[in-house]
Amino acid sequence: MSFEVPRGAYDLLIGRYSRALAPLFADFAGAGPGMRLLDVGAGPGALTAELANRAGAEGVAAADPSEAFVAACTSHVPGADVRRAAAEELPWPAAVFDGALAQLVVNFMADAGRGVGEMARVVRPGGVVAACTLGGGDDVEMLSAFAEAARALDPAALPPGPAWRYRTPAELEELWQSAGLAAVETAPLDVTAAYDGFDDLWAGFLTGIGPDSAYCVSLDAERQAALREELGRRLGVPSGPFTLRLRAWAVRGLVP
């Protein structure tokens, strides 16, 4: 599994949802004018751009461990302070931001506790630390349909792994409280994404991004074709444009 991919590949699988989530998540975190804000795990910059629209690019910083995503984010949000860094080792001093946000990232942190701790470290007392993550089960229609199709062909496909923790309000609340954050709250964020047709959806699973897509590209041609057919069948074999829904769970807390 790798995130060292072109922005276009990311957009095919999850970027369309990131753009839809960004304004809802920024509202939940209370991002607004005059604030100094950090986007952790910024990817190509969907949330970074939303924060820049609210606080001005000069008030926004972003971090991502992928060199390709740092370049894409820098190009997408000129004037923002974009740096290559993992969430677990943020290259800013303590208490310099009013808020630190992480969109669809906590699931993929190598050490989520340390990553959230770093987000809290760089935020001033009274500032907000917030994240939203992909929900589990049927919350992400695209991924649940794919997983059902994969397991219909191979019951051992896609075993649950550590990358898919923190997909429930209870898990996120516990993580935030363990980082010493106060006034912790959670909420669902619901969005939809539009697809031009089934080929538009399937192309995202051929990028190798994330566990599901990585599984797809690991298959030989015959098994991959069977999976494509089964996924299409489960989605009603769409022949034209369609939409799929996604529920993310958001969490926020204040630095004491």
C-alpha positions in Angstrom: 0.0 0.0 0.0 1.4 3.4 -1.0 0.4 7.0 -1.1 3.3 8.0 -3.4 0.9 8.5 -6.3 -0.1 11.3 -8.7 -3.0 13.5 -7.5 -5.2 12.2 -10.3 -4.9 8.7 -9.0 -5.9 9.8 -5.5 -8.9 11.8 -6.8 -10.1 8.7 -8.7 -10.6 6.7 -5.5 -11.1 9.0 -2.5 -10.4 12.6 -3.6 -14.0 13.3 -4.7 -15.2 12.5 -1.2 -12.4 14.5 0.4 -13.6 17.6 -1.4 -17.2 17.1 -0.3 -16.1 16.5 3.3 -13.8 19.5 3.6 -16.4 22.2 4.2 -18.4 20.1 6.6 -15.4 19.1 8.6 -14.0 22.6 8.7 -17.4 23.8 10.1 -17.3 21.0 12.7 -13.8 22.1 13.8 -14.8 25.8 14.0 -12.2 26.9 11.4 -12.6 30.6 10.5 -11.0 33.9 9.7 -8.0 35.1 11.7 -7.0 31.6 12.8 -3.7 29.8 12.3 -4.6 26.3 11.1 -2.7 23.1 10.4 -3.8 20.3 8.0 -2.2 17.0 9.0 -2.0 14.4 6.3 -3.0 16.9 3.8 -2.8 14.8 0.7 -3.2 16.8 -2.5 -4.8 19.6 -0.4 -8.6 19.4 -0.5 -8.9 20.4 3.2 -5.9 22.8 3.0 -7.7 24.7 0.2 -10.9 24.9 2.3 -8.9 26.2 5.3 -7.1 28.8 3.1 -10.5 30.0 1.8 -11.5 30.7 5.4 -8.3 31.9 7.1 -6.2 33.0 4.1 -3.3 30.9 2.7 -0.8 32.8 4.9 -2.6 31.4 8.0 -2.5 27.8 6.9 0.1 25.1 7.2 0.0 21.5 6.0 2.0 18.3 6.4 2.1 15.1 4.5 4.7 12.3 4.3 4.3 11.8 0.6 6.6 13.9 -1.6 4.0 13.7 -4.5 1.2 15.0 -2.3 3.4 17.8 -0.8 4.1 19.0 -4.4 0.4 18.8 -5.3 -0.7 20.6 -2.2 1.9 23.3 -2.6 0.7 23.9 -6.2 -3.0 23.7 -5.2 -2.7 26.2 -2.3 0.0 28.8 -3.1 1.2 30.7 0.0 0.5 27.9 2.5 3.3 26.5 4.5 3.4 23.0 3.2 6.0 20.6 4.5 6.9 16.9 4.1 6.4 15.3 7.5 4.5 12.5 9.2 1.9 13.2 11.8 4.1 11.6 14.4 6.9 14.1 13.9 5.4 17.5 13.0 8.2 20.1 12.3 6.6 23.1 14.1 7.2 24.3 17.7 4.7 23.9 20.4 1.5 26.0 20.7 1.7 27.9 17.4 -1.7 27.0 15.9 -5.2 27.7 16.9 -6.3 24.4 15.4 -5.0 21.2 13.9 -7.2 19.1 11.7 -6.7 15.6 10.1 -9.1 14.5 7.4 -9.3 10.7 6.5 -5.8 10.3 8.0 -6.0 8.8 11.6 -6.7 5.3 10.2 -3.4 5.4 8.4 -1.1 6.9 11.0 1.7 4.5 12.0 1.1 5.5 15.6 -2.3 7.2 16.0 -1.7 8.0 19.7 1.6 9.7 19.0 0.1 11.5 15.9 -2.8 13.0 17.9 -0.4 13.9 20.6 1.8 15.8 18.1 -1.3 17.6 16.9 -2.2 18.6 20.4 1.4 19.7 21.1 1.5 22.3 18.2 -1.9 23.8 19.2 -2.2 26.5 21.8 -4.2 26.0 25.1 -7.9 26.4 24.3 -7.3 25.5 20.6 -9.0 22.6 18.8 -7.7 19.3 17.6 -10.1 17.6 15.2 -10.2 14.6 12.8 -12.6 12.8 10.7 -12.3 9.2 9.6 -14.0 6.8 7.2 -16.9 5.0 9.0 -17.1 1.3 9.2 -19.6 -1.3 8.0 -22.0 0.2 5.5 -21.0 3.8 6.2 -18.8 3.9 3.1 -21.0 2.5 0.3 -18.1 2.3 -2.2 -15.9 0.2 0.1 -18.6 -2.0 1.6 -19.8 -3.0 -1.8 -16.2 -3.8 -2.9 -15.5 -5.8 0.3 -18.8 -7.8 -0.2 -17.9 -8.5 -3.8 -14.3 -9.6 -2.9 -15.5 -11.9 -0.1 -18.2 -13.5 -2.3 -15.4 -14.7 -4.5 -12.9 -15.4 -1.7 -14.1 -15.6 1.9 -10.6 -14.9 3.1 -10.2 -11.6 1.2 -9.5 -8.3 2.9 -9.0 -9.4 6.5 -9.4 -6.6 8.9 -6.1 -4.9 9.8 -4.8 -2.1 12.1 -5.2 0.5 9.3 -8.9 0.3 9.8 -9.1 1.2 13.5 -10.7 4.4 14.7 -13.8 4.1 12.5 -16.4 4.5 15.3 -17.3 7.4 17.6 -16.3 5.4 20.7 -12.8 4.6 19.3 -12.2 8.2 18.3 -13.5 9.5 21.7 -11.2 7.2 23.5 -8.2 8.2 21.4 -8.8 11.9 21.9 -9.3 11.5 25.7 -6.1 9.4 25.9 -4.3 12.4 24.3 -5.4 14.5 27.2 -7.9 16.6 25.2 -10.9 18.1 26.9 -14.5 18.7 25.9 -14.4 15.8 23.4 -17.3 15.6 21.0 -18.1 13.4 18.0 -20.5 13.7 15.1 -21.3 12.1 11.7 -20.5 13.8 8.5 -22.5 12.6 5.5 -21.6 13.2 1.8 -22.2 11.7 -1.6 -19.9 11.5 -4.6 -20.9 11.3 -8.3 -19.5 8.9 -10.9 -19.8 9.2 -14.6 -20.3 5.5 -14.9 -19.1 2.1 -13.6 -15.7 2.5 -15.3 -15.2 5.8 -13.4 -15.6 3.9 -10.1 -13.6 0.8 -11.1 -10.6 3.0 -12.2 -10.2 4.0 -8.5 -9.6 0.4 -7.5 -6.8 0.1 -10.0 -4.7 2.9 -8.4 -3.2 0.8 -5.5 -4.2 3.4 -2.9 -5.4 2.0 0.4 -6.0 -1.6 1.4 -9.0 -2.3 -0.9 -7.3 -1.0 -4.0 -4.0 -2.6 -3.1 -5.9 -5.9 -2.8 -7.5 -5.4 -6.2 -4.2 -4.7 -8.1 -2.6 -7.8 -6.4 -5.0 -10.1 -8.2 -4.2 -11.8 -11.5 -6.2 -10.7 -14.6 -8.8 -13.4 -14.3 -9.6 -12.9 -10.7 -9.6 -9.1 -11.2 -12.1 -9.4 -14.0 -14.3 -11.6 -11.8 -14.2 -9.1 -9.0 -15.1 -6.3 -11.4 -18.1 -8.3 -12.6 -19.3 -9.1 -9.1 -18.9 -5.5 -7.9 -21.0 -4.3 -10.9 -23.6 -6.8 -10.2 -23.9 -5.7 -6.6 -24.3 -2.1 -7.6 -26.9 -2.9 -10.2 -24.6 -2.8 -13.2 -24.9 1.0 -13.6 -24.7 2.0 -17.3 -24.7 5.7 -16.7 -24.0 8.3 -13.9 -24.7 7.4 -10.3 -23.8 8.5 -6.8 -22.6 6.7 -3.7 -22.8 7.8 -0.1 -20.1 8.1 2.6 -20.4 8.7 6.3 -17.3 9.9 8.1 -17.1 10.2 11.9 -15.6 13.4 13.2 -14.1 14.1 16.6 -12.9 17.3 18.2 -11.4 18.3 21.5 -9.7 21.3 23.2 -6.1 21.5 24.3 -6.2 22.1 28.1 
